Amino acid sequence: MVRYRSVALAIVLSIITCGIYSIYWFIVLTDEVNEVTGQPGTSGGMAFLFNLITCSIYGIYWGYKMGEKLDSARHRNNVPSGSFPIIFLLLNLFGFQIITMALIQNEVNRYAPAA
């Protein structure tokens, strides 16, 4: 189930816990994007493992795929799609994966049920 998360709180928790929360966030975010878009793909745990094994090279590909999935979800919901794949690819390429995760969370929050 998709859960609303505060982007600012997730970033602060990631910094305070020296990245431990960001691991959890990465895994859950991947699973939620798969659920929201209806496009099953690599699970969050496997994506994290691939990212770890490849020294974050998989993270660049992961960002691109998450962008593609979110763009297709926007298109299905008659919302103008953006350039998420390219933006996420470039952010991850230059080491700003936390910004990518924040943007993905912001997009996923649109599909979360109202509390």
Biopython code that builds the backbone (N, CA, C, O; Angstrom):
import numpy as np
from Bio.PDB.StructureBuilder import StructureBuilder

atoms = [
    (1, "MET", "N", (0.834, -1.180, 0.000)),
    (1, "MET", "CA", (0.000, 0.000, 0.000)),
    (1, "MET", "C", (0.878, 1.242, 0.000)),
    (1, "MET", "O", (1.868, 1.321, 0.727)),
    (2, "VAL", "N", (0.505, 2.190, -0.811)),
    (2, "VAL", "CA", (1.265, 3.441, -0.921)),
    (2, "VAL", "C", (0.968, 4.310, 0.292)),
    (2, "VAL", "O", (-0.189, 4.499, 0.667)),
    (3, "ARG", "N", (2.008, 4.828, 0.890)),
    (3, "ARG", "CA", (1.875, 5.632, 2.096)),
    (3, "ARG", "C", (2.455, 7.014, 1.861)),
    (3, "ARG", "O", (3.525, 7.155, 1.270)),
    (4, "TYR", "N", (1.742, 8.036, 2.328)),
    (4, "TYR", "CA", (2.236, 9.414, 2.204)),
    (4, "TYR", "C", (3.431, 9.586, 3.138)),
    (4, "TYR", "O", (3.371, 9.213, 4.309)),
    (5, "ARG", "N", (4.517, 10.155, 2.611)),
    (5, "ARG", "CA", (5.705, 10.453, 3.410)),
    (5, "ARG", "C", (6.123, 11.890, 3.178)),
    (5, "ARG", "O", (6.090, 12.385, 2.052)),
    (6, "SER", "N", (6.508, 12.543, 4.229)),
    (6, "SER", "CA", (7.035, 13.896, 4.127)),
    (6, "SER", "C", (8.424, 13.826, 3.507)),
    (6, "SER", "O", (9.301, 13.122, 4.008)),
    (7, "VAL", "N", (8.617, 14.547, 2.430)),
    (7, "VAL", "CA", (9.915, 14.543, 1.747)),
    (7, "VAL", "C", (10.981, 15.146, 2.650)),
    (7, "VAL", "O", (12.080, 14.604, 2.765)),
    (8, "ALA", "N", (10.660, 16.259, 3.287)),
    (8, "ALA", "CA", (11.643, 16.920, 4.156)),
    (8, "ALA", "C", (12.046, 16.015, 5.319)),
    (8, "ALA", "O", (13.226, 15.927, 5.659)),
    (9, "LEU", "N", (11.076, 15.349, 5.925)),
    (9, "LEU", "CA", (11.374, 14.459, 7.046)),
    (9, "LEU", "C", (12.232, 13.280, 6.596)),
    (9, "LEU", "O", (13.145, 12.869, 7.312)),
    (10, "ALA", "N", (11.948, 12.741, 5.424)),
    (10, "ALA", "CA", (12.735, 11.621, 4.907)),
    (10, "ALA", "C", (14.179, 12.041, 4.672)),
    (10, "ALA", "O", (15.097, 11.271, 4.953)),
    (11, "ILE", "N", (14.392, 13.243, 4.166)),
    (11, "ILE", "CA", (15.756, 13.734, 3.942)),
    (11, "ILE", "C", (16.465, 13.946, 5.274)),
    (11, "ILE", "O", (17.622, 13.556, 5.435)),
    (12, "VAL", "N", (15.774, 14.562, 6.225)),
    (12, "VAL", "CA", (16.376, 14.810, 7.540)),
    (12, "VAL", "C", (16.721, 13.480, 8.220)),
    (12, "VAL", "O", (17.812, 13.335, 8.771)),
    (13, "LEU", "N", (15.805, 12.516, 8.187)),
    (13, "LEU", "CA", (16.085, 11.210, 8.789)),
    (13, "LEU", "C", (17.248, 10.511, 8.097)),
    (13, "LEU", "O", (18.037, 9.830, 8.753)),
    (14, "SER", "N", (17.364, 10.669, 6.789)),
    (14, "SER", "CA", (18.479, 10.078, 6.055)),
    (14, "SER", "C", (19.802, 10.676, 6.506)),
    (14, "SER", "O", (20.799, 9.965, 6.628)),
    (15, "ILE", "N", (19.813, 11.978, 6.754)),
    (15, "ILE", "CA", (21.041, 12.648, 7.198)),
    (15, "ILE", "C", (21.364, 12.274, 8.644)),
    (15, "ILE", "O", (22.505, 11.941, 8.964)),
    (16, "ILE", "N", (20.357, 12.329, 9.513)),
    (16, "ILE", "CA", (20.573, 12.044, 10.943)),
    (16, "ILE", "C", (21.060, 10.607, 11.159)),
    (16, "ILE", "O", (21.916, 10.367, 12.011)),
    (17, "THR", "N", (20.526, 9.659, 10.401)),
    (17, "THR", "CA", (20.899, 8.254, 10.577)),
    (17, "THR", "C", (22.097, 7.857, 9.713)),
    (17, "THR", "O", (22.390, 6.671, 9.563)),
    (18, "CYS", "N", (22.771, 8.823, 9.158)),
    (18, "CYS", "CA", (23.955, 8.574, 8.318)),
    (18, "CYS", "C", (23.638, 7.633, 7.153)),
    (18, "CYS", "O", (24.459, 6.791, 6.788)),
    (19, "GLY", "N", (22.471, 7.777, 6.586)),
    (19, "GLY", "CA", (22.103, 7.033, 5.391)),
    (19, "GLY", "C", (21.324, 5.754, 5.629)),
    (19, "GLY", "O", (20.858, 5.133, 4.674)),
    (20, "ILE", "N", (21.172, 5.347, 6.875)),
    (20, "ILE", "CA", (20.455, 4.097, 7.140)),
    (20, "ILE", "C", (18.986, 4.223, 6.740)),
    (20, "ILE", "O", (18.426, 3.307, 6.137)),
    (21, "TYR", "N", (18.363, 5.351, 7.073)),
    (21, "TYR", "CA", (16.963, 5.539, 6.673)),
    (21, "TYR", "C", (16.841, 5.601, 5.148)),
    (21, "TYR", "O", (15.834, 5.159, 4.594)),
    (22, "SER", "N", (17.839, 6.136, 4.472)),
    (22, "SER", "CA", (17.754, 6.238, 3.010)),
    (22, "SER", "C", (17.732, 4.860, 2.358)),
    (22, "SER", "O", (17.164, 4.698, 1.278)),
    (23, "ILE", "N", (18.343, 3.865, 3.001)),
    (23, "ILE", "CA", (18.280, 2.494, 2.481)),
    (23, "ILE", "C", (16.835, 2.001, 2.536)),
    (23, "ILE", "O", (16.307, 1.481, 1.552)),
    (24, "TYR", "N", (16.206, 2.170, 3.692)),
    (24, "TYR", "CA", (14.798, 1.790, 3.844)),
    (24, "TYR", "C", (13.935, 2.558, 2.844)),
    (24, "TYR", "O", (13.074, 1.980, 2.181)),
    (25, "TRP", "N", (14.173, 3.860, 2.744)),
    (25, "TRP", "CA", (13.403, 4.726, 1.859)),
    (25, "TRP", "C", (13.530, 4.268, 0.414)),
    (25, "TRP", "O", (12.533, 4.205, -0.305)),
    (26, "PHE", "N", (14.748, 3.949, -0.019)),
    (26, "PHE", "CA", (15.019, 3.476, -1.377)),
    (26, "PHE", "C", (14.208, 2.212, -1.672)),
    (26, "PHE", "O", (13.567, 2.102, -2.717)),
    (27, "ILE", "N", (14.246, 1.262, -0.735)),
    (27, "ILE", "CA", (13.561, -0.016, -0.933)),
    (27, "ILE", "C", (12.047, 0.184, -1.019)),
    (27, "ILE", "O", (11.396, -0.330, -1.928)),
    (28, "VAL", "N", (11.498, 0.929, -0.072)),
    (28, "VAL", "CA", (10.051, 1.152, -0.036)),
    (28, "VAL", "C", (9.601, 1.974, -1.245)),
    (28, "VAL", "O", (8.555, 1.697, -1.832)),
    (29, "LEU", "N", (10.374, 2.960, -1.607)),
    (29, "LEU", "CA", (10.033, 3.820, -2.742)),
    (29, "LEU", "C", (9.980, 3.017, -4.035)),
    (29, "LEU", "O", (9.081, 3.213, -4.854)),
    (30, "THR", "N", (10.931, 2.122, -4.220)),
    (30, "THR", "CA", (10.942, 1.283, -5.420)),
    (30, "THR", "C", (9.691, 0.419, -5.479)),
    (30, "THR", "O", (9.044, 0.314, -6.521)),
    (31, "ASP", "N", (9.355, -0.200, -4.347)),
    (31, "ASP", "CA", (8.149, -1.044, -4.311)),
    (31, "ASP", "C", (6.883, -0.225, -4.549)),
    (31, "ASP", "O", (5.968, -0.688, -5.230)),
    (32, "GLU", "N", (6.822, 0.979, -4.000)),
    (32, "GLU", "CA", (5.630, 1.813, -4.170)),
    (32, "GLU", "C", (5.483, 2.309, -5.608)),
    (32, "GLU", "O", (4.366, 2.396, -6.118)),
    (33, "VAL", "N", (6.587, 2.632, -6.262)),
    (33, "VAL", "CA", (6.508, 3.048, -7.673)),
    (33, "VAL", "C", (6.001, 1.877, -8.507)),
    (33, "VAL", "O", (5.175, 2.063, -9.401)),
    (34, "ASN", "N", (6.493, 0.668, -8.221)),
    (34, "ASN", "CA", (6.000, -0.514, -8.942)),
    (34, "ASN", "C", (4.502, -0.686, -8.740)),
    (34, "ASN", "O", (3.783, -1.032, -9.677)),
    (35, "GLU", "N", (4.030, -0.446, -7.522)),
    (35, "GLU", "CA", (2.604, -0.592, -7.216)),
    (35, "GLU", "C", (1.769, 0.502, -7.869)),
    (35, "GLU", "O", (0.732, 0.221, -8.470)),
    (36, "VAL", "N", (2.215, 1.743, -7.752)),
    (36, "VAL", "CA", (1.464, 2.887, -8.282)),
    (36, "VAL", "C", (1.340, 2.818, -9.793)),
    (36, "VAL", "O", (0.285, 3.118, -10.352)),
    (37, "THR", "N", (2.413, 2.426, -10.448)),
    (37, "THR", "CA", (2.414, 2.428, -11.904)),
    (37, "THR", "C", (1.804, 1.166, -12.490)),
    (37, "THR", "O", (1.470, 1.127, -13.674)),
    (38, "GLY", "N", (1.657, 0.136, -11.668)),
    (38, "GLY", "CA", (1.114, -1.121, -12.180)),
    (38, "GLY", "C", (2.086, -1.827, -13.103)),
    (38, "GLY", "O", (1.694, -2.709, -13.868)),
    (39, "GLN", "N", (3.342, -1.448, -13.038)),
    (39, "GLN", "CA", (4.376, -2.066, -13.865)),
    (39, "GLN", "C", (5.351, -2.802, -12.952)),
    (39, "GLN", "O", (6.300, -2.205, -12.444)),
    (40, "PRO", "N", (5.121, -4.083, -12.744)),
    (40, "PRO", "CA", (6.037, -4.799, -11.862)),
    (40, "PRO", "C", (7.442, -4.782, -12.434)),
    (40, "PRO", "O", (7.650, -4.859, -13.645)),
    (41, "GLY", "N", (8.373, -4.681, -11.549)),
    (41, "GLY", "CA", (9.761, -4.657, -11.967)),
    (41, "GLY", "C", (10.605, -5.220, -10.841)),
    (41, "GLY", "O", (10.134, -6.016, -10.029)),
    (42, "THR", "N", (11.823, -4.808, -10.806)),
    (42, "THR", "CA", (12.726, -5.250, -9.764)),
    (42, "THR", "C", (12.199, -4.780, -8.410)),
    (42, "THR", "O", (11.831, -3.616, -8.251)),
    (43, "SER", "N", (12.164, -5.675, -7.453)),
    (43, "SER", "CA", (11.682, -5.305, -6.114)),
    (43, "SER", "C", (12.677, -4.354, -5.463)),
    (43, "SER", "O", (13.822, -4.240, -5.898)),
    (44, "GLY", "N", (12.228, -3.680, -4.423)),
    (44, "GLY", "CA", (13.074, -2.727, -3.731)),
    (44, "GLY", "C", (14.317, -3.368, -3.149)),
    (44, "GLY", "O", (15.413, -2.816, -3.240)),
    (45, "GLY", "N", (14.139, -4.550, -2.542)),
    (45, "GLY", "CA", (15.281, -5.253, -1.956)),
    (45, "GLY", "C", (16.309, -5.650, -2.999)),
    (45, "GLY", "O", (17.512, -5.494, -2.790)),
    (46, "MET", "N", (15.831, -6.160, -4.119)),
    (46, "MET", "CA", (16.764, -6.558, -5.188)),
    (46, "MET", "C", (17.435, -5.342, -5.810)),
    (46, "MET", "O", (18.621, -5.387, -6.138)),
    (47, "ALA", "N", (16.680, -4.250, -5.975)),
    (47, "ALA", "CA", (17.267, -3.029, -6.527)),
    (47, "ALA", "C", (18.371, -2.518, -5.610)),
    (47, "ALA", "O", (19.421, -2.084, -6.082)),
    (48, "PHE", "N", (18.137, -2.568, -4.301)),
    (48, "PHE", "CA", (19.174, -2.136, -3.361)),
    (48, "PHE", "C", (20.399, -3.044, -3.455)),
    (48, "PHE", "O", (21.534, -2.567, -3.454)),
    (49, "LEU", "N", (20.163, -4.353, -3.534)),
    (49, "LEU", "CA", (21.271, -5.300, -3.645)),
    (49, "LEU", "C", (22.081, -5.050, -4.918)),
    (49, "LEU", "O", (23.311, -5.044, -4.879)),
    (50, "PHE", "N", (21.399, -4.845, -6.040)),
    (50, "PHE", "CA", (22.098, -4.550, -7.296)),
    (50, "PHE", "C", (22.887, -3.249, -7.191)),
    (50, "PHE", "O", (24.006, -3.149, -7.695)),
    (51, "ASN", "N", (22.300, -2.261, -6.536)),
    (51, "ASN", "CA", (22.968, -0.976, -6.347)),
    (51, "ASN", "C", (24.228, -1.159, -5.509)),
    (51, "ASN", "O", (25.266, -0.564, -5.797)),
    (52, "LEU", "N", (24.131, -1.979, -4.478)),
    (52, "LEU", "CA", (25.263, -2.249, -3.596)),
    (52, "LEU", "C", (26.369, -3.003, -4.327)),
    (52, "LEU", "O", (27.545, -2.651, -4.226)),
    (53, "ILE", "N", (25.982, -4.041, -5.063)),
    (53, "ILE", "CA", (26.956, -4.882, -5.767)),
    (53, "ILE", "C", (27.700, -4.095, -6.849)),
    (53, "ILE", "O", (28.897, -4.296, -7.055)),
    (54, "THR", "N", (26.989, -3.202, -7.536)),
    (54, "THR", "CA", (27.605, -2.464, -8.647)),
    (54, "THR", "C", (28.193, -1.118, -8.228)),
    (54, "THR", "O", (28.531, -0.295, -9.079)),
    (55, "CYS", "N", (28.316, -0.893, -6.921)),
    (55, "CYS", "CA", (28.869, 0.371, -6.407)),
    (55, "CYS", "C", (28.098, 1.577, -6.946)),
    (55, "CYS", "O", (28.697, 2.561, -7.379)),
    (56, "SER", "N", (26.795, 1.496, -6.916)),
    (56, "SER", "CA", (25.848, 2.561, -7.298)),
    (56, "SER", "C", (25.693, 2.787, -8.798)),
    (56, "SER", "O", (25.005, 3.720, -9.212)),
    (57, "ILE", "N", (26.312, 1.960, -9.605)),
    (57, "ILE", "CA", (26.112, 2.090, -11.055)),
    (57, "ILE", "C", (24.668, 1.715, -11.405)),
    (57, "ILE", "O", (24.050, 2.340, -12.266)),
    (58, "TYR", "N", (24.140, 0.695, -10.734)),
    (58, "TYR", "CA", (22.741, 0.316, -10.963)),
    (58, "TYR", "C", (21.800, 1.461, -10.606)),
    (58, "TYR", "O", (20.729, 1.587, -11.198)),
    (59, "GLY", "N", (22.187, 2.288, -9.653)),
    (59, "GLY", "CA", (21.365, 3.416, -9.236)),
    (59, "GLY", "C", (21.085, 4.395, -10.369)),
    (59, "GLY", "O", (20.029, 5.027, -10.404)),
    (60, "ILE", "N", (22.020, 4.516, -11.283)),
    (60, "ILE", "CA", (21.825, 5.397, -12.437)),
    (60, "ILE", "C", (20.715, 4.843, -13.322)),
    (60, "ILE", "O", (19.819, 5.572, -13.749)),
    (61, "TYR", "N", (20.788, 3.548, -13.586)),
    (61, "TYR", "CA", (19.744, 2.875, -14.367)),
    (61, "TYR", "C", (18.415, 2.905, -13.619)),
    (61, "TYR", "O", (17.364, 3.134, -14.218)),
    (62, "TRP", "N", (18.465, 2.674, -12.307)),
    (62, "TRP", "CA", (17.265, 2.683, -11.470)),
    (62, "TRP", "C", (16.530, 4.018, -11.595)),
    (62, "TRP", "O", (15.310, 4.046, -11.753)),
    (63, "GLY", "N", (17.267, 5.110, -11.526)),
    (63, "GLY", "CA", (16.654, 6.428, -11.657)),
    (63, "GLY", "C", (15.949, 6.599, -12.992)),
    (63, "GLY", "O", (14.839, 7.126, -13.060)),
    (64, "TYR", "N", (16.598, 6.152, -14.040)),
    (64, "TYR", "CA", (16.001, 6.256, -15.374)),
    (64, "TYR", "C", (14.707, 5.449, -15.459)),
    (64, "TYR", "O", (13.700, 5.941, -15.968)),
    (65, "LYS", "N", (14.734, 4.200, -14.956)),
    (65, "LYS", "CA", (13.545, 3.348, -15.015)),
    (65, "LYS", "C", (12.412, 3.899, -14.157)),
    (65, "LYS", "O", (11.251, 3.834, -14.561)),
    (66, "MET", "N", (12.725, 4.439, -12.984)),
    (66, "MET", "CA", (11.684, 5.033, -12.133)),
    (66, "MET", "C", (11.050, 6.219, -12.859)),
    (66, "MET", "O", (9.836, 6.413, -12.788)),
    (67, "GLY", "N", (11.857, 7.003, -13.549)),
    (67, "GLY", "CA", (11.344, 8.131, -14.312)),
    (67, "GLY", "C", (10.414, 7.686, -15.432)),
    (67, "GLY", "O", (9.366, 8.291, -15.658)),
    (68, "GLU", "N", (10.803, 6.629, -16.127)),
    (68, "GLU", "CA", (9.954, 6.094, -17.195)),
    (68, "GLU", "C", (8.611, 5.630, -16.643)),
    (68, "GLU", "O", (7.561, 5.914, -17.220)),
    (69, "LYS", "N", (8.653, 4.917, -15.526)),
    (69, "LYS", "CA", (7.413, 4.406, -14.935)),
    (69, "LYS", "C", (6.506, 5.550, -14.480)),
    (69, "LYS", "O", (5.296, 5.509, -14.704)),
    (70, "LEU", "N", (7.082, 6.560, -13.845)),
    (70, "LEU", "CA", (6.267, 7.678, -13.362)),
    (70, "LEU", "C", (5.706, 8.501, -14.518)),
    (70, "LEU", "O", (4.579, 8.991, -14.438)),
    (71, "ASP", "N", (6.473, 8.657, -15.584)),
    (71, "ASP", "CA", (5.958, 9.361, -16.763)),
    (71, "ASP", "C", (4.785, 8.607, -17.378)),
    (71, "ASP", "O", (3.795, 9.216, -17.785)),
    (72, "SER", "N", (4.896, 7.281, -17.445)),
    (72, "SER", "CA", (3.791, 6.505, -18.025)),
    (72, "SER", "C", (2.558, 6.559, -17.118)),
    (72, "SER", "O", (1.430, 6.571, -17.611)),
    (73, "ALA", "N", (2.761, 6.591, -15.810)),
    (73, "ALA", "CA", (1.627, 6.715, -14.885)),
    (73, "ALA", "C", (0.947, 8.067, -15.052)),
    (73, "ALA", "O", (-0.280, 8.158, -15.010)),
    (74, "ARG", "N", (1.738, 9.114, -15.240)),
    (74, "ARG", "CA", (1.157, 10.442, -15.477)),
    (74, "ARG", "C", (0.337, 10.427, -16.765)),
    (74, "ARG", "O", (-0.773, 10.960, -16.810)),
    (75, "HIS", "N", (0.883, 9.822, -17.796)),
    (75, "HIS", "CA", (0.200, 9.767, -19.093)),
    (75, "HIS", "C", (-1.133, 9.028, -18.957)),
    (75, "HIS", "O", (-2.144, 9.465, -19.507)),
    (76, "ARG", "N", (-1.134, 7.910, -18.225)),
    (76, "ARG", "CA", (-2.363, 7.138, -18.004)),
    (76, "ARG", "C", (-3.414, 7.937, -17.243)),
    (76, "ARG", "O", (-4.612, 7.729, -17.436)),
    (77, "ASN", "N", (-2.975, 8.847, -16.384)),
    (77, "ASN", "CA", (-3.906, 9.651, -15.585)),
    (77, "ASN", "C", (-4.179, 11.020, -16.204)),
    (77, "ASN", "O", (-4.677, 11.923, -15.531)),
    (78, "ASN", "N", (-3.854, 11.170, -17.482)),
    (78, "ASN", "CA", (-4.081, 12.412, -18.231)),
    (78, "ASN", "C", (-3.424, 13.632, -17.584)),
    (78, "ASN", "O", (-3.973, 14.734, -17.601)),
    (79, "VAL", "N", (-2.244, 13.415, -17.017)),
    (79, "VAL", "CA", (-1.436, 14.508, -16.473)),
    (79, "VAL", "C", (-0.250, 14.657, -17.418)),
    (79, "VAL", "O", (0.362, 13.659, -17.798)),
    (80, "PRO", "N", (0.083, 15.885, -17.803)),
    (80, "PRO", "CA", (1.219, 16.045, -18.712)),
    (80, "PRO", "C", (2.478, 15.411, -18.141)),
    (80, "PRO", "O", (2.869, 15.685, -17.007)),
    (81, "SER", "N", (3.100, 14.570, -18.935)),
    (81, "SER", "CA", (4.323, 13.927, -18.468)),
    (81, "SER", "C", (5.490, 14.877, -18.658)),
    (81, "SER", "O", (5.474, 15.762, -19.513)),
    (82, "GLY", "N", (6.494, 14.664, -17.841)),
    (82, "GLY", "CA", (7.668, 15.532, -17.888)),
    (82, "GLY", "C", (8.848, 14.796, -18.481)),
    (82, "GLY", "O", (8.700, 13.924, -19.337)),
    (83, "SER", "N", (9.993, 15.159, -18.018)),
    (83, "SER", "CA", (11.233, 14.537, -18.480)),
    (83, "SER", "C", (11.874, 13.780, -17.338)),
    (83, "SER", "O", (13.094, 13.818, -17.173)),
    (84, "PHE", "N", (11.063, 13.089, -16.544)),
    (84, "PHE", "CA", (11.583, 12.390, -15.378)),
    (84, "PHE", "C", (12.750, 11.461, -15.688)),
    (84, "PHE", "O", (13.740, 11.489, -14.956)),
    (85, "PRO", "N", (12.685, 10.633, -16.742)),
    (85, "PRO", "CA", (13.813, 9.717, -16.970)),
    (85, "PRO", "C", (15.149, 10.449, -17.128)),
    (85, "PRO", "O", (16.151, 10.043, -16.539)),
    (86, "ILE", "N", (15.166, 11.504, -17.902)),
    (86, "ILE", "CA", (16.404, 12.241, -18.147)),
    (86, "ILE", "C", (16.862, 12.978, -16.892)),
    (86, "ILE", "O", (18.048, 12.977, -16.561)),
    (87, "ILE", "N", (15.916, 13.605, -16.198)),
    (87, "ILE", "CA", (16.259, 14.345, -14.969)),
    (87, "ILE", "C", (16.839, 13.395, -13.931)),
    (87, "ILE", "O", (17.879, 13.685, -13.339)),
    (88, "PHE", "N", (16.180, 12.267, -13.706)),
    (88, "PHE", "CA", (16.653, 11.318, -12.699)),
    (88, "PHE", "C", (17.991, 10.699, -13.108)),
    (88, "PHE", "O", (18.863, 10.486, -12.267)),
    (89, "LEU", "N", (18.148, 10.414, -14.395)),
    (89, "LEU", "CA", (19.406, 9.863, -14.892)),
    (89, "LEU", "C", (20.553, 10.827, -14.609)),
    (89, "LEU", "O", (21.598, 10.419, -14.101)),
    (90, "LEU", "N", (20.363, 12.095, -14.934)),
    (90, "LEU", "CA", (21.419, 13.084, -14.724)),
    (90, "LEU", "C", (21.703, 13.313, -13.245)),
    (90, "LEU", "O", (22.863, 13.413, -12.846)),
    (91, "LEU", "N", (20.661, 13.396, -12.433)),
    (91, "LEU", "CA", (20.873, 13.578, -10.998)),
    (91, "LEU", "C", (21.672, 12.428, -10.410)),
    (91, "LEU", "O", (22.609, 12.653, -9.643)),
    (92, "ASN", "N", (21.315, 11.190, -10.761)),
    (92, "ASN", "CA", (22.029, 10.034, -10.237)),
    (92, "ASN", "C", (23.435, 9.935, -10.797)),
    (92, "ASN", "O", (24.353, 9.493, -10.106)),
    (93, "LEU", "N", (23.606, 10.339, -12.033)),
    (93, "LEU", "CA", (24.933, 10.308, -12.655)),
    (93, "LEU", "C", (25.907, 11.221, -11.918)),
    (93, "LEU", "O", (27.092, 10.908, -11.801)),
    (94, "PHE", "N", (25.406, 12.349, -11.424)),
    (94, "PHE", "CA", (26.263, 13.301, -10.718)),
    (94, "PHE", "C", (26.200, 13.144, -9.200)),
    (94, "PHE", "O", (26.671, 14.017, -8.471)),
    (95, "GLY", "N", (25.619, 12.036, -8.713)),
    (95, "GLY", "CA", (25.660, 11.723, -7.294)),
    (95, "GLY", "C", (24.586, 12.345, -6.434)),
    (95, "GLY", "O", (24.744, 12.421, -5.216)),
    (96, "PHE", "N", (23.498, 12.793, -7.034)),
    (96, "PHE", "CA", (22.419, 13.419, -6.278)),
    (96, "PHE", "C", (21.208, 12.491, -6.184)),
    (96, "PHE", "O", (20.085, 12.897, -6.481)),
    (97, "GLN", "N", (21.440, 11.250, -5.773)),
    (97, "GLN", "CA", (20.362, 10.276, -5.712)),
    (97, "GLN", "C", (19.307, 10.676, -4.681)),
    (97, "GLN", "O", (18.131, 10.353, -4.851)),
    (98, "ILE", "N", (19.701, 11.366, -3.628)),
    (98, "ILE", "CA", (18.727, 11.760, -2.614)),
    (98, "ILE", "C", (17.718, 12.761, -3.187)),
    (98, "ILE", "O", (16.557, 12.780, -2.778)),
    (99, "ILE", "N", (18.167, 13.591, -4.133)),
    (99, "ILE", "CA", (17.245, 14.522, -4.787)),
    (99, "ILE", "C", (16.291, 13.741, -5.686)),
    (99, "ILE", "O", (15.098, 14.039, -5.745)),
    (100, "THR", "N", (16.820, 12.746, -6.381)),
    (100, "THR", "CA", (15.969, 11.882, -7.197)),
    (100, "THR", "C", (14.907, 11.223, -6.324)),
    (100, "THR", "O", (13.731, 11.193, -6.685)),
    (101, "MET", "N", (15.323, 10.698, -5.182)),
    (101, "MET", "CA", (14.381, 10.033, -4.289)),
    (101, "MET", "C", (13.332, 11.019, -3.775)),
    (101, "MET", "O", (12.162, 10.662, -3.640)),
    (102, "ALA", "N", (13.739, 12.243, -3.492)),
    (102, "ALA", "CA", (12.790, 13.256, -3.024)),
    (102, "ALA", "C", (11.765, 13.574, -4.111)),
    (102, "ALA", "O", (10.577, 13.704, -3.818)),
    (103, "LEU", "N", (12.206, 13.699, -5.349)),
    (103, "LEU", "CA", (11.288, 13.974, -6.455)),
    (103, "LEU", "C", (10.343, 12.797, -6.693)),
    (103, "LEU", "O", (9.158, 12.989, -6.966)),
    (104, "ILE", "N", (10.871, 11.587, -6.588)),
    (104, "ILE", "CA", (10.029, 10.398, -6.759)),
    (104, "ILE", "C", (8.995, 10.340, -5.644)),
    (104, "ILE", "O", (7.823, 10.055, -5.891)),
    (105, "GLN", "N", (9.433, 10.614, -4.404)),
    (105, "GLN", "CA", (8.493, 10.586, -3.277)),
    (105, "GLN", "C", (7.395, 11.623, -3.461)),
    (105, "GLN", "O", (6.227, 11.355, -3.180)),
    (106, "ASN", "N", (7.768, 12.795, -3.931)),
    (106, "ASN", "CA", (6.780, 13.845, -4.187)),
    (106, "ASN", "C", (5.745, 13.368, -5.200)),
    (106, "ASN", "O", (4.553, 13.636, -5.048)),
    (107, "GLU", "N", (6.193, 12.672, -6.219)),
    (107, "GLU", "CA", (5.274, 12.161, -7.237)),
    (107, "GLU", "C", (4.412, 11.018, -6.690)),
    (107, "GLU", "O", (3.219, 10.949, -6.983)),
    (108, "VAL", "N", (5.010, 10.129, -5.903)),
    (108, "VAL", "CA", (4.268, 9.002, -5.333)),
    (108, "VAL", "C", (3.223, 9.507, -4.339)),
    (108, "VAL", "O", (2.150, 8.917, -4.218)),
    (109, "ASN", "N", (3.526, 10.590, -3.631)),
    (109, "ASN", "CA", (2.577, 11.144, -2.666)),
    (109, "ASN", "C", (1.266, 11.560, -3.330)),
    (109, "ASN", "O", (0.228, 11.606, -2.670)),
    (110, "ARG", "N", (1.301, 11.860, -4.615)),
    (110, "ARG", "CA", (0.078, 12.218, -5.344)),
    (110, "ARG", "C", (-0.897, 11.046, -5.428)),
    (110, "ARG", "O", (-2.106, 11.236, -5.559)),
    (111, "TYR", "N", (-0.354, 9.839, -5.351)),
    (111, "TYR", "CA", (-1.186, 8.646, -5.467)),
    (111, "TYR", "C", (-1.537, 8.039, -4.121)),
    (111, "TYR", "O", (-2.286, 7.064, -4.054)),
    (112, "ALA", "N", (-1.002, 8.608, -3.047)),
    (112, "ALA", "CA", (-1.279, 8.084, -1.699)),
    (112, "ALA", "C", (-2.675, 8.478, -1.277)),
    (112, "ALA", "O", (-3.129, 9.581, -1.582)),
    (113, "PRO", "N", (-3.366, 7.587, -0.576)),
    (113, "PRO", "CA", (-4.718, 7.928, -0.104)),
    (113, "PRO", "C", (-4.652, 9.058, 0.928)),
    (113, "PRO", "O", (-3.689, 9.173, 1.686)),
    (114, "ALA", "N", (-5.684, 9.875, 0.937)),
    (114, "ALA", "CA", (-5.733, 10.992, 1.894)),
    (114, "ALA", "C", (-5.859, 10.444, 3.304)),
    (114, "ALA", "O", (-6.609, 9.502, 3.560)),
    (115, "ALA", "N", (-5.112, 11.052, 4.211)),
    (115, "ALA", "CA", (-5.112, 10.567, 5.593)),
    (115, "ALA", "C", (-6.309, 11.065, 6.357)),
    (115, "ALA", "O", (-6.464, 10.750, 7.537)),
]
sb = StructureBuilder()
sb.init_structure("model")
sb.init_model(0)
sb.init_chain("A")
sb.init_seg("    ")
for serial, (resi, resn, name, xyz) in enumerate(atoms, 1):
    if name == "N":
        sb.init_residue(resn, " ", resi, " ")
    sb.init_atom(name, np.array(xyz, "f"), 0.0, 1.0, " ", f" {name:<3s}", serial, name[0])
structure = sb.get_structure()
